[in-house]
Amino acid sequence: MALTRSFRDTVVKRAQRDPAFRTALVEESVQNFLDGDVETALGQIRDVVNATLGFEALAAATGLPKTSPM
């Protein structure tokens, strides 16, 4: 059975409307990083950034090139 919406889109939309979910994503990404699952941790952080300020705003706020935080 085909999915009608991508999982990533679902996560981003929930993170946009639910601050507790965003917090849980960040906490889980830190735990994944500490457990050595860096790929999953980075994906979770990307979801949080995309659901909140976006990479352009993050780059502007940090003074880094846009591709650097990605």
C-alpha positions in Angstrom: 0.0 0.0 0.0 1.4 3.4 -1.0 1.8 6.2 1.5 0.0 9.4 0.7 2.4 11.7 2.5 6.1 11.4 3.2 7.1 10.5 6.7 9.5 13.5 6.8 6.7 15.9 5.9 4.5 14.4 8.7 7.3 14.9 11.2 8.0 18.5 10.1 4.3 19.4 10.3 3.9 18.0 13.8 7.1 19.7 14.9 5.8 23.0 13.6 2.7 22.8 15.8 3.9 20.9 18.8 6.8 22.4 21.0 6.9 19.2 23.2 7.4 17.1 20.0 10.3 19.4 18.9 11.9 19.1 22.3 11.5 15.3 22.2 13.2 15.2 18.7 16.2 17.2 20.0 16.5 15.0 23.1 16.3 11.8 21.0 18.8 13.2 18.4 21.3 13.8 21.3 20.8 10.3 22.6 21.2 8.9 19.1 24.4 10.9 18.7 25.7 9.6 22.0 24.8 6.1 21.0 26.9 6.4 17.8 23.9 6.7 15.4 25.1 10.0 13.9 23.1 9.6 10.7 19.8 9.4 12.5 20.7 12.2 14.9 21.5 14.6 12.0 18.3 13.7 10.2 16.3 14.5 13.4 18.1 17.9 13.8 17.5 18.7 10.1 13.8 18.0 10.7 13.7 20.4 13.7 15.6 23.1 11.7 13.3 22.8 8.7 10.2 22.9 11.0 11.4 26.0 12.8 13.6 28.7 11.4 15.1 27.0 8.3 18.7 26.7 7.2 18.9 30.2 5.7 17.9 31.9 8.9 20.2 29.5 10.9 23.1 30.4 8.6 22.4 34.1 9.0 22.1 33.9 12.8 25.4 31.9 13.1 27.3 33.8 10.4 28.0 30.5 8.6 27.4 29.8 4.9 24.0 28.2 4.2 25.4 24.8 3.3 27.6 24.7 6.4 24.8 23.9 9.0 23.3 21.4 6.6 
